[in-house]
């Protein structure tokens, strides 16, 4: 079989969920036609489906080296970065995929936009998880400081009665717990409504403008979009 026939066979195997076998077909096609970027892109997609994200990134880089305007290579790269929880890199790759898709009038821009939105949502959740962990560590540290202070006061000859020291320590701990509980409650309400985000960049709008059709965009994003598409 020639390279194109191997690609067609690989596509059929991919459609049937037989990703490992599809990878073999695309790999054979590469040997016959090593300068075709799409074979690397197709294999990268298979690697993504198998959660082999590092392998997918390698193939995406090869595809981009062969064709710097290959939008799907950037898209598959963005997917791989999502799988690796590298959301900043994912958003950057997906934005490039969207620019190329729009520039070439390709018909999967909505799919890319949805993936950008997903990456930003996951980035937000990742940052929130980090903040929560930092809060837990801070609360643990403050509790340890209070416990150490209580111990030193109890060992001091000049300290108040034991009951007073215990009562004060418990009061401080309750204050700290109450404070962090309030922080957690406020954080539960931190989801950003969609209407506050630009429908082009999916970032929170800082300088919004309303188009004649009534849709609101970030000024910089709509100006860049109009410049690219005119």
C-alpha positions as CSV (number, residue, x, y, z in Angstrom):
1,X,0.0,0.0,0.0
2,X,1.1,3.6,-0.7
3,X,1.1,6.3,2.0
4,X,-2.3,7.6,1.2
5,X,-3.8,4.1,1.3
6,X,-2.2,3.6,4.7
7,X,-3.7,6.9,5.9
8,X,-7.2,5.9,4.7
9,X,-6.8,2.5,6.5
10,X,-5.6,4.4,9.7
11,X,-8.6,6.7,9.5
12,X,-10.9,3.7,9.3
13,X,-9.3,2.1,12.3
14,X,-9.4,5.3,14.3
15,X,-13.2,5.7,13.6
16,X,-13.6,2.2,15.0
17,X,-11.7,3.1,18.2
18,X,-8.7,0.9,17.3
19,X,-6.2,3.6,18.1
20,X,-3.1,1.4,18.5
21,X,-3.6,-0.2,15.1
22,X,-4.3,3.2,13.5
23,X,-1.0,4.4,14.9
24,X,0.8,1.6,13.1
25,X,-0.8,2.6,9.8
26,X,0.2,6.3,10.2
27,X,3.7,5.3,11.2
28,X,4.0,3.2,8.0
29,X,2.7,6.1,6.0
30,X,5.3,8.3,7.5
31,X,8.1,6.0,6.3
32,X,6.8,6.2,2.8
33,X,6.1,9.9,2.8
34,X,8.0,11.6,5.8
35,X,7.3,15.1,4.6
36,X,3.5,14.9,5.1
37,X,2.5,16.7,8.3
38,X,-1.0,15.2,8.4
39,X,0.3,11.8,9.2
40,X,2.0,13.1,12.3
41,X,-1.2,15.1,13.2
42,X,-3.3,12.0,12.8
43,X,-0.9,9.9,15.0
44,X,-0.9,12.7,17.6
45,X,-4.7,12.5,17.8
46,X,-4.5,8.7,18.4
47,X,-1.9,9.3,21.1
48,X,-4.3,11.8,22.7
49,X,-7.1,9.2,22.7
50,X,-4.7,6.8,24.4
51,X,-3.7,9.4,27.0
52,X,-0.1,9.2,25.7
53,X,0.2,13.0,25.8
54,X,4.0,13.3,25.7
55,X,4.1,11.2,22.5
56,X,1.3,13.4,21.0
57,X,3.3,16.6,21.8
58,X,6.4,15.2,19.9
59,X,4.3,14.4,16.8
60,X,2.6,17.8,17.0
61,X,6.0,19.5,17.0
62,X,7.1,17.4,14.0
63,X,3.9,18.3,12.1
64,X,4.4,22.0,12.8
65,X,7.9,21.8,11.6
66,X,6.7,20.5,8.3
67,X,3.7,22.8,8.1
68,X,3.6,25.9,10.4
69,X,0.0,26.6,9.2
70,X,-1.4,23.2,10.1
71,X,-4.2,24.3,12.5
72,X,-5.0,20.8,13.6
73,X,-1.5,20.2,14.9
74,X,-1.9,23.2,17.3
75,X,-5.3,21.9,18.2
76,X,-4.0,18.4,19.1
77,X,-1.1,20.0,20.9
78,X,-3.7,22.0,23.0
79,X,-5.5,18.8,23.8
80,X,-2.3,17.1,24.9
81,X,-1.4,20.0,27.2
82,X,-4.9,19.8,28.7
83,X,-4.2,16.1,29.4
84,X,-1.0,17.1,31.1
85,X,-2.8,19.8,33.1
86,X,-0.6,22.5,31.5
87,X,-3.5,24.8,30.9
88,X,-1.5,28.0,30.0
89,X,0.3,26.2,27.3
90,X,-2.9,24.6,26.1
91,X,-4.7,28.0,25.8
92,X,-1.8,29.4,23.8
93,X,-1.8,26.5,21.4
94,X,-5.5,26.5,21.0
95,X,-5.6,30.2,20.3
96,X,-3.1,29.7,17.5
97,X,-5.2,26.9,16.2
98,X,-8.2,29.2,16.2
99,X,-6.3,32.0,14.4
100,X,-5.2,29.6,11.7
101,X,-8.6,28.0,11.3
102,X,-10.2,31.4,10.9
103,X,-7.5,32.6,8.5
104,X,-8.0,29.5,6.3
105,X,-11.8,29.5,6.6
106,X,-11.7,26.0,8.2
107,X,-14.9,24.6,9.6
108,X,-14.0,23.6,13.1
109,X,-13.6,27.0,14.8
110,X,-16.5,26.3,17.2
111,X,-14.8,23.1,18.3
112,X,-11.6,25.0,19.1
113,X,-13.5,27.7,20.9
114,X,-15.2,25.1,23.1
115,X,-11.9,23.6,23.9
116,X,-10.4,27.0,24.8
117,X,-13.3,27.5,27.2
118,X,-12.7,24.1,28.7
119,X,-9.0,24.8,29.2
120,X,-9.8,28.1,30.9
121,X,-12.3,26.5,33.2
122,X,-9.8,23.8,34.1
123,X,-7.1,26.4,34.7
124,X,-9.5,28.3,37.0
125,X,-10.3,25.1,38.9
126,X,-6.5,24.3,39.2
127,X,-5.8,27.7,40.6
128,X,-8.7,27.4,43.1
129,X,-7.4,24.0,44.2
130,X,-3.9,25.6,44.8
131,X,-5.5,28.5,46.7
132,X,-7.4,26.0,48.9
133,X,-4.3,24.0,49.6
134,X,-2.4,27.2,50.5
135,X,-5.2,28.2,52.9
136,X,-5.1,24.7,54.5
137,X,-1.3,25.0,55.0
138,X,-1.7,28.5,56.4
139,X,-4.4,27.4,58.8
140,X,-2.3,24.5,59.9
141,X,0.7,26.8,60.5
142,X,-1.3,29.3,62.5
143,X,-2.8,26.5,64.6
144,X,0.7,25.2,65.3
145,X,1.9,28.7,66.3
146,X,-1.0,29.0,68.8
147,X,-0.3,25.6,70.2
148,X,3.4,26.5,70.6
149,X,2.4,29.8,72.3
150,X,0.1,28.0,74.7
151,X,2.9,25.6,75.6
152,X,5.3,28.3,76.3
153,X,2.8,30.2,78.4
154,X,2.0,27.1,80.5
155,X,5.7,26.6,81.1
156,X,6.3,30.2,82.1
157,X,6.1,31.0,85.8
158,X,4.5,34.4,85.0
159,X,1.7,32.8,83.0
160,X,-2.0,33.1,84.0
161,X,-3.9,30.2,85.4
162,X,-3.9,27.0,83.2
163,X,-7.7,27.3,82.6
164,X,-7.2,30.9,81.3
165,X,-4.4,29.9,79.0
166,X,-6.5,27.0,77.6
167,X,-9.5,29.2,77.2
168,X,-7.6,31.9,75.3
169,X,-6.0,29.3,73.0
170,X,-9.3,27.7,72.1
171,X,-10.8,31.2,71.5
172,X,-8.0,32.0,69.1
173,X,-8.3,28.7,67.3
174,X,-12.1,29.2,66.9
175,X,-11.4,32.7,65.5
176,X,-9.0,31.3,62.9
177,X,-11.5,28.5,62.0
178,X,-14.3,31.0,61.6
179,X,-12.1,33.3,59.4
180,X,-11.2,30.5,57.0
181,X,-14.7,29.2,56.9
182,X,-15.8,32.7,55.7
183,X,-13.1,32.7,53.1
184,X,-14.3,29.3,51.9
185,X,-17.9,30.5,51.7
186,X,-16.9,33.5,49.6
187,X,-14.8,31.4,47.3
188,X,-17.7,29.1,46.6
189,X,-19.3,32.1,44.8
190,X,-16.3,32.9,42.7
191,X,-17.5,31.4,39.4
192,X,-17.3,34.0,36.7
193,X,-20.6,34.4,34.7
194,X,-20.2,33.7,30.9
195,X,-21.7,37.2,30.2
196,X,-18.6,38.8,31.8
197,X,-16.2,36.9,29.4
198,X,-15.3,37.9,25.9
199,X,-16.7,35.4,23.3
200,X,-13.5,35.7,21.3
201,X,-10.7,35.5,23.9
202,X,-12.8,33.9,26.7
203,X,-11.0,36.1,29.2
204,X,-12.7,38.4,31.7
205,X,-13.5,41.7,29.9
206,X,-11.7,44.8,31.0
207,X,-12.7,47.2,28.2
208,X,-16.0,45.9,26.9
209,X,-17.7,47.2,23.7
210,X,-21.2,46.4,22.5
211,X,-21.6,45.7,18.8
212,X,-24.7,46.8,16.8
213,X,-26.1,43.3,17.2
214,X,-26.0,43.6,21.0
215,X,-23.1,41.2,21.6
216,X,-20.4,42.4,24.0
217,X,-16.7,41.8,23.3
218,X,-13.3,42.9,24.8
219,X,-12.2,45.9,22.7
220,X,-8.7,44.5,22.0
221,X,-10.0,41.1,21.0
222,X,-12.7,42.4,18.5
223,X,-10.2,44.9,17.0
224,X,-7.7,42.1,16.5
225,X,-10.4,39.8,15.1
226,X,-11.6,42.4,12.6
227,X,-8.0,43.1,11.5
228,X,-7.3,39.5,10.8
229,X,-10.6,38.9,9.0
230,X,-10.7,42.0,6.7
